[in-house]
């Protein structure tokens, strides 16, 4: 069945009802697609804005963390320098006293004071001496400089320290240089 339809410019055209229904369906679907495109465009704009904001925030975050790292380093050095100042005080005191009355006892006392302050400083920043006296040799913490034949110590026991070893928190800075006990060679 055909229907007559008037166009916008006033012309009358004949269209099959089936074609007219299909046209209405396509027109309806076209409107739906146009609405979806508009929504998608709006979402794209929102996502683009969100991306630009996130990128700017990340850039600001990087700049802020770089500044914070620099501050941590700078203030960490400042703290370390503050811990070094007692050494200067001790040197000045010892030098002043040596100018008035040089004596071996005074030099010895000054050296002991310096050693005590250095140990405090190292301890404060997390540096500890590796224990060696009477310990079993452990290549993770000790380096053997030689062996000593002895019956007084169990084989593998450290009997002498040539150079101190140090740990920084859980990490070996320098292994201790030690001499290790070994059983005397059998006499023939």
C-alpha positions in Angstrom: 0.0 0.0 0.0 1.2 3.4 -0.9 0.7 6.6 1.0 0.9 10.1 -0.3 3.1 12.4 1.6 3.7 16.2 1.3 7.3 17.4 1.5 8.4 20.6 3.1 8.5 22.4 -0.2 4.9 21.4 -0.9 5.4 18.6 -3.3 3.3 15.4 -3.0 5.2 12.1 -3.3 4.0 8.6 -3.1 5.8 6.2 -0.7 5.2 2.6 0.1 4.1 2.2 3.7 6.9 -0.4 4.2 9.5 2.1 3.0 8.0 4.8 5.1 8.2 2.6 8.2 11.9 1.8 7.4 12.6 5.5 6.9 11.1 6.3 10.3 13.1 3.5 11.9 16.3 4.8 10.3 15.4 8.4 11.3 14.9 7.3 14.9 18.1 5.3 14.9 20.0 8.3 13.4 18.7 10.5 16.2 19.9 7.9 18.8 23.3 7.8 17.1 23.6 11.6 17.1 22.7 11.7 20.8 25.3 9.0 21.5 27.9 10.9 19.5 27.1 14.1 21.6 27.4 12.1 24.8 30.7 10.5 23.7 32.1 14.0 22.7 31.2 15.3 26.1 32.9 12.3 27.8 36.0 12.8 25.6 36.1 16.4 26.7 35.8 15.4 30.3 38.5 12.8 30.0 40.8 15.2 28.2 40.3 17.7 31.0 40.9 15.1 33.6 44.0 13.9 31.8 45.4 17.4 31.6 44.7 18.0 35.3 46.3 14.7 36.2 49.4 15.5 34.1 49.7 18.9 35.7 49.3 17.4 39.2 51.9 14.8 38.4 54.3 17.4 37.1 53.8 19.4 40.3 54.3 16.2 42.4 57.6 15.6 40.6 58.8 19.1 41.3 57.7 19.0 44.9 59.4 15.6 45.5 62.6 16.9 43.9 62.6 19.9 46.2 61.9 17.6 49.2 64.8 15.4 48.2 67.1 18.4 48.0 65.9 19.6 51.3 66.4 16.2 52.9 69.9 16.0 51.5 70.7 19.6 52.6 69.3 19.2 56.1 70.9 15.8 56.4 74.3 17.3 55.6 73.5 20.1 58.1 72.8 17.5 60.8 76.0 15.7 60.0 78.0 18.9 60.1 76.4 19.7 63.5 77.6 16.3 64.7 81.2 17.1 63.5 81.4 20.4 65.5 82.4 18.7 68.7 85.5 17.4 66.9 86.6 20.9 66.2 85.9 21.9 69.8 88.1 19.0 71.0 90.9 19.9 68.6 90.8 23.6 69.7 90.9 22.6 73.4 93.8 20.2 72.9 95.8 22.6 70.8 95.3 25.4 73.3 96.3 23.2 76.2 99.3 21.9 74.2 100.5 25.5 73.7 100.5 26.0 77.4 102.0 22.7 78.6 102.8 20.0 76.0 102.6 16.6 77.6 102.1 13.0 76.3 99.2 12.5 78.8 97.4 15.5 77.3 97.8 14.2 73.8 96.6 10.8 74.9 93.6 12.3 76.6 92.7 14.4 73.5 93.0 11.3 71.3 90.6 9.4 73.6 88.1 12.3 73.5 88.3 12.3 69.7 87.8 8.6 69.5 84.8 8.7 71.9 83.2 11.5 69.9 83.8 9.7 66.6 82.2 6.5 68.0 79.2 8.5 69.1 78.9 10.2 65.7 79.2 6.9 63.8 76.6 5.3 66.1 74.2 8.2 65.6 74.3 7.8 61.8 73.8 4.0 61.9 77.5 2.9 61.6 78.5 0.0 63.9 81.7 -1.9 64.3 81.7 -5.5 63.3 82.4 -7.7 66.4 85.4 -10.0 65.9 86.9 -10.9 69.3 86.3 -14.7 69.8 83.8 -14.9 67.0 83.7 -17.6 64.3 85.1 -16.4 61.0 82.3 -15.4 58.6 83.3 -14.3 55.1 80.2 -12.1 54.9 81.6 -9.9 57.7 85.3 -10.8 57.9 88.3 -10.9 55.6 91.2 -13.2 56.6 94.6 -11.6 56.5 96.3 -14.8 57.8 96.1 -17.7 60.2 97.6 -18.3 63.6 98.4 -21.8 64.7 97.1 -22.3 68.2 95.6 -24.9 70.6 94.0 -22.2 72.8 91.2 -21.4 70.3 88.9 -23.5 68.3 89.8 -23.7 64.6 88.0 -21.0 62.6 87.8 -18.6 65.6 89.1 -15.0 65.1 92.1 -14.5 67.3 93.3 -11.1 66.1 91.9 -8.0 64.4 94.2 -6.1 62.0 91.6 -3.6 60.9 88.1 -2.8 62.1 85.1 -3.6 59.9 81.9 -1.6 59.8 78.2 -2.0 59.1 75.9 0.7 57.9 72.5 -0.4 59.2 72.3 -3.9 57.7 75.0 -3.5 55.0 78.7 -4.2 55.3 80.7 -1.0 54.6 84.0 -2.7 55.0 84.7 -6.2 56.3 87.0 -6.6 59.3 90.5 -7.8 58.5 91.3 -10.6 60.9 93.6 -13.5 61.7 91.9 -16.9 62.2 92.9 -19.8 64.5 94.0 -23.0 62.9 95.2 -26.2 64.6 99.0 -26.5 64.7 100.6 -28.7 62.2 101.4 -32.2 63.5 105.0 -32.5 64.6 106.9 -35.3 63.0 
